[in-house]
Amino acid sequence: MLPRFALLSLLLLSCACRTVSGPTPLIWQVSGERNDIYLLGSMHVLRPDDYPLPAPFASSYLDAEQLVMELDLDDLQPADIQRAMGELGIDPERRTLAELMGEAAWSRALGAAEKIDIDLRTFQAYEPWVVSLLVVDLQMQRLGFKVEHGIEAHYVDRARADGKSITGLETVDQQFAFFDQMPLAVQREFLLKSIEDAQQVPQRMDALVASWKNGDELFLQRELVDSFADFPELYDALVSERNERWTGEIEKLASTDDDVLVIVGALHLVGEDSVVARLRQRGYVVRRFSD
């Protein structure tokens, strides 16, 4: 199976008036002191055919005066991503991808990549973690899943037009650093699994999108647990520690007057270690929002 933490990292961006009725989506309402906070579980990449969205998406957006996302996409420029990738994604000693992988792993990776029509030699300048994400992203784009069709892009465009405040919980440098700090041995395994299991992306994505649209918390929670079963340190960095930081930021928002829509990856909102669970542990009333 695809190293689901790689796939889910892209999930672990249009017209908000186009809505449909259906199952309760992955949106929670947090009762603040004088406001409401809406937590919307996002798919960072989608296809045009995945629209229209369920009605509660539009309702939560319309009620909010502020939009908060993982990254401040209103101010983020492509040059910022290229700079961060150049600073963090290139080996300081300028070793090639082949050298970083080692002879045996490199041969295995080359062979697996050929089966999905990807030439790894075009990525020689990058560290394995970067190539892992690029491989998954390439497969997603081949299937029509693109950032410009994802939930964040969908709502940042609307918020710009409506003059709503847009902010981010972290920076692109911080997000890349979570991967860059992985030991080289873990990066190698990350890349190998990403390549060898990429053929299953179509089936995995269809199941994920269906579960997301249907608000199936249990399915997504199982995906989260299984994805990181062999990578507990990466789980701590990508999920647990971020959830803790974000919970603190959401607590600050809950003491303001504005209603806020917080959009983060759906897997941050499901399970015992989620932002939702942490807020409940701190005494907040959090319920599924169904319009």
C-alpha positions as CSV (number, residue, x, y, z in Angstrom):
1,M,0.0,0.0,0.0
2,L,1.1,3.6,-0.6
3,P,3.0,5.0,2.3
4,R,-0.2,6.6,3.4
5,F,1.5,9.2,5.5
6,A,3.0,10.5,2.2
7,L,-0.3,10.4,0.4
8,L,-2.2,11.8,3.3
9,S,0.3,14.6,3.9
10,L,-0.8,15.9,0.5
11,L,-4.5,15.8,1.5
12,L,-1.1,15.0,6.0
13,L,-7.9,24.1,-3.3
14,S,-14.7,27.2,-7.3
15,C,-17.6,28.5,-6.1
16,A,-18.8,28.2,-2.5
17,C,-22.4,28.7,-3.5
18,R,-22.5,25.3,-5.3
19,T,-23.6,23.0,-2.5
20,V,-25.6,19.8,-2.1
21,S,-27.4,18.1,0.8
22,G,-26.0,14.8,2.1
23,P,-24.1,13.2,4.9
24,T,-22.7,15.3,7.7
25,P,-19.2,16.4,6.5
26,L,-16.1,16.7,8.6
27,I,-16.8,20.0,10.2
28,W,-17.0,20.7,13.9
29,Q,-18.3,23.7,15.8
30,V,-16.5,24.9,18.9
31,S,-18.3,27.2,21.3
32,G,-16.0,30.0,22.4
33,E,-16.5,32.6,25.0
34,R,-18.2,35.0,22.6
35,N,-17.9,33.3,19.2
36,D,-18.0,30.1,17.3
37,I,-15.0,28.3,15.8
38,Y,-15.6,26.0,12.9
39,L,-13.0,23.2,12.3
40,L,-13.2,22.0,8.7
41,G,-11.4,18.8,7.8
42,S,-9.7,19.5,4.4
43,M,-8.7,17.5,1.4
44,H,-5.7,19.6,0.1
45,V,-6.1,18.2,-3.4
46,L,-9.3,17.4,-5.3
47,R,-10.7,17.0,-8.8
48,P,-13.2,19.3,-10.4
49,D,-15.7,16.4,-10.3
50,D,-15.5,16.3,-6.5
51,Y,-17.6,19.4,-6.4
52,P,-20.2,20.6,-5.5
53,L,-19.6,20.5,-1.7
54,P,-22.1,19.5,1.0
55,A,-24.1,22.5,2.2
56,P,-22.5,22.8,5.7
57,F,-19.2,23.8,4.0
58,A,-20.8,27.0,2.7
59,S,-22.7,27.7,5.9
60,S,-19.6,27.5,8.1
61,Y,-17.7,29.8,5.7
62,L,-20.5,32.4,5.5
63,D,-20.8,32.6,9.3
64,A,-17.1,33.2,9.7
65,E,-15.4,36.6,9.7
66,Q,-11.9,35.1,9.6
67,L,-10.3,32.2,7.7
68,V,-7.3,30.3,9.3
69,M,-5.5,27.6,7.4
70,E,-2.3,25.5,7.9
71,L,-0.5,28.0,5.6
72,D,-1.4,31.6,4.8
73,L,-2.1,30.9,1.2
74,D,-3.1,34.5,0.6
75,D,0.5,35.7,1.0
76,L,2.4,32.5,0.1
77,Q,4.2,32.8,-3.3
78,P,5.6,30.0,-5.5
79,A,9.0,31.6,-4.9
80,D,8.7,31.0,-1.2
81,I,8.1,27.3,-1.8
82,Q,11.1,27.1,-4.2
83,R,13.3,28.9,-1.7
84,A,12.3,26.6,1.2
85,M,12.7,23.5,-0.9
86,G,16.2,24.7,-2.0
87,E,17.3,25.4,1.5
88,L,15.9,22.3,3.1
89,G,15.5,19.8,0.3
90,I,19.1,19.8,-1.0
91,D,21.8,17.9,0.8
92,P,24.3,20.4,2.4
93,E,27.1,18.2,1.1
94,R,25.6,18.3,-2.4
95,R,25.3,14.5,-2.5
96,T,23.0,13.3,-5.3
97,L,19.8,11.4,-4.7
98,A,21.6,8.2,-5.8
99,E,24.4,8.7,-3.3
100,L,21.9,9.4,-0.5
101,M,19.9,6.3,-1.3
102,G,22.9,3.9,-1.6
103,E,23.5,1.5,-4.4
104,A,21.0,-1.2,-3.4
105,A,18.1,1.1,-2.5
106,W,18.8,3.3,-5.6
107,S,18.6,0.3,-7.9
108,R,15.4,-0.8,-6.3
109,A,13.9,2.7,-6.5
110,L,14.8,3.1,-10.1
111,G,13.2,-0.2,-11.1
112,A,10.0,0.6,-9.2
113,A,9.8,4.1,-10.6
114,E,10.1,2.9,-14.2
115,K,6.9,0.8,-13.6
116,I,5.0,4.0,-13.0
117,D,6.7,5.9,-15.8
118,I,8.9,8.1,-13.6
119,D,12.6,8.7,-14.2
120,L,14.1,9.3,-10.8
121,R,17.3,10.6,-12.4
122,T,15.5,13.9,-13.1
123,F,15.4,14.4,-9.3
124,Q,19.1,13.9,-8.5
125,A,19.5,17.3,-6.9
126,Y,17.0,16.5,-4.1
127,E,17.0,14.6,-0.8
128,P,14.7,11.5,-0.7
129,W,11.9,13.1,1.3
130,V,11.4,15.7,-1.4
131,V,11.3,13.1,-4.1
132,S,8.8,11.1,-2.1
133,L,6.4,14.1,-2.1
134,L,7.1,14.9,-5.8
135,V,6.3,11.3,-6.8
136,V,3.0,11.2,-5.0
137,D,2.1,14.7,-6.3
138,L,2.9,13.6,-9.8
139,Q,0.7,10.6,-9.5
140,M,-2.1,12.7,-8.1
141,Q,-1.9,15.2,-10.9
142,R,-2.1,12.4,-13.5
143,L,-5.4,11.5,-11.9
144,G,-6.7,15.1,-11.9
145,F,-6.1,15.8,-8.2
146,K,-4.6,19.3,-8.0
147,V,-4.0,21.9,-5.3
148,E,-5.9,24.4,-7.2
149,H,-9.1,22.3,-6.8
150,G,-8.5,21.6,-3.1
151,I,-10.5,23.0,-0.2
152,E,-7.9,25.6,0.7
153,A,-7.7,27.2,-2.7
154,H,-11.5,27.0,-3.0
155,Y,-12.0,29.1,0.1
156,V,-9.0,31.4,-0.1
157,D,-10.3,32.7,-3.4
158,R,-13.7,33.3,-1.9
159,A,-12.2,35.0,1.2
160,R,-10.1,37.3,-0.9
161,A,-13.2,38.4,-2.9
162,D,-15.2,38.9,0.3
163,G,-12.5,40.8,2.1
164,K,-12.2,38.3,4.9
165,S,-9.0,38.0,7.0
166,I,-6.8,35.0,6.0
167,T,-4.0,33.8,8.3
168,G,-1.9,30.6,8.7
169,L,-1.0,28.4,11.7
170,E,2.5,27.7,10.4
171,T,5.0,28.5,7.6
172,V,6.1,26.5,4.6
173,D,9.6,26.3,6.2
174,Q,8.1,24.6,9.2
175,Q,6.1,22.2,7.1
176,F,9.2,21.2,5.1
177,A,11.3,20.9,8.2
178,F,9.0,18.2,9.5
179,F,10.2,16.0,6.7
180,D,13.8,17.3,6.5
181,Q,14.4,16.3,10.1
182,M,13.7,12.6,9.3
183,P,16.8,10.4,9.6
184,L,18.2,9.5,6.2
185,A,17.3,5.8,6.7
186,V,13.7,6.8,7.2
187,Q,13.8,9.0,4.2
188,R,15.0,6.1,2.1
189,E,12.2,3.9,3.2
190,F,9.7,6.7,2.8
191,L,10.8,7.1,-0.9
192,L,10.9,3.4,-1.6
193,K,7.4,2.8,-0.3
194,S,6.1,5.9,-2.1
195,I,7.3,4.6,-5.4
196,E,6.6,0.9,-5.0
197,D,3.0,1.5,-3.9
198,A,2.1,4.5,-6.1
199,Q,0.2,2.2,-8.4
200,Q,-2.5,2.0,-5.8
201,V,-3.1,5.8,-5.7
202,P,-6.3,5.6,-7.8
203,Q,-8.0,3.2,-5.5
204,R,-6.7,4.8,-2.3
205,M,-7.8,8.3,-3.4
206,D,-11.3,7.2,-4.4
207,A,-11.8,5.6,-1.0
208,L,-10.4,8.6,0.8
209,V,-12.5,11.1,-1.0
210,A,-15.7,9.0,-0.6
211,S,-15.0,8.7,3.2
212,W,-14.2,12.4,3.5
213,K,-17.4,13.4,1.7
214,N,-19.4,11.0,3.8
215,G,-17.9,12.2,7.0
216,D,-16.6,8.7,7.9
217,E,-14.5,9.4,11.0
218,L,-13.8,5.8,11.7
219,F,-12.4,5.0,8.2
220,L,-10.1,8.1,8.3
221,Q,-9.0,7.3,11.9
222,R,-8.0,3.7,10.8
223,E,-6.1,5.3,7.9
224,L,-4.3,7.6,10.2
225,V,-3.3,4.8,12.6
226,D,-2.2,2.4,9.8
227,S,-0.3,5.1,8.0
228,F,2.1,5.8,10.8
229,A,2.3,2.3,12.3
230,D,6.0,1.9,11.3
231,F,6.9,5.6,11.7
232,P,6.1,6.7,15.3
233,E,8.6,9.5,15.3
234,L,7.2,10.9,12.1
235,Y,3.7,10.7,13.6
236,D,4.8,12.7,16.6
237,A,6.3,15.4,14.3
238,L,3.6,15.6,11.6
239,V,0.5,14.9,13.7
240,S,0.7,14.9,17.5
241,E,3.0,17.9,18.1
242,R,1.2,20.0,15.4
243,N,-2.2,19.1,16.9
244,E,-1.0,20.3,20.3
245,R,0.3,23.6,18.9
246,W,-2.8,24.2,16.8
247,T,-5.1,23.5,19.8
248,G,-3.3,26.3,21.7
249,E,-3.8,28.7,18.7
250,I,-7.5,27.7,18.5
251,E,-7.9,28.4,22.2
252,K,-6.7,32.0,21.5
253,L,-9.2,32.4,18.7
254,A,-12.0,31.2,21.0
255,S,-11.5,34.2,23.2
256,T,-12.1,36.7,20.4
257,D,-15.3,38.2,19.1
258,D,-15.1,37.0,15.5
259,D,-16.4,33.7,14.3
260,V,-13.6,31.8,12.6
261,L,-13.3,29.0,10.1
262,V,-10.2,26.9,10.7
263,I,-9.3,24.6,7.7
264,V,-6.7,21.9,8.4
265,G,-6.1,18.4,6.9
266,A,-9.0,16.1,7.9
267,L,-6.7,13.6,9.6
268,H,-5.8,16.3,12.2
269,L,-9.5,16.3,13.4
270,V,-10.1,12.5,13.9
271,G,-8.9,10.1,16.5
272,E,-7.9,10.2,20.2
273,D,-5.0,12.5,19.5
274,S,-6.8,15.0,17.3
275,V,-7.4,18.7,17.7
276,V,-11.1,17.9,18.4
277,A,-10.2,15.5,21.2
278,R,-7.7,17.9,22.7
279,L,-10.2,20.8,22.8
280,R,-12.8,18.6,24.5
281,Q,-10.2,17.5,27.0
282,R,-9.7,21.2,27.8
283,G,-13.4,21.7,28.5
284,Y,-14.7,23.1,25.2
285,V,-18.0,22.1,23.8
286,V,-17.3,20.6,20.4
287,R,-20.0,19.1,18.2
288,R,-20.3,18.0,14.6
289,F,-21.7,20.8,12.5
290,S,-24.6,19.9,10.2
291,D,-25.9,23.3,9.1
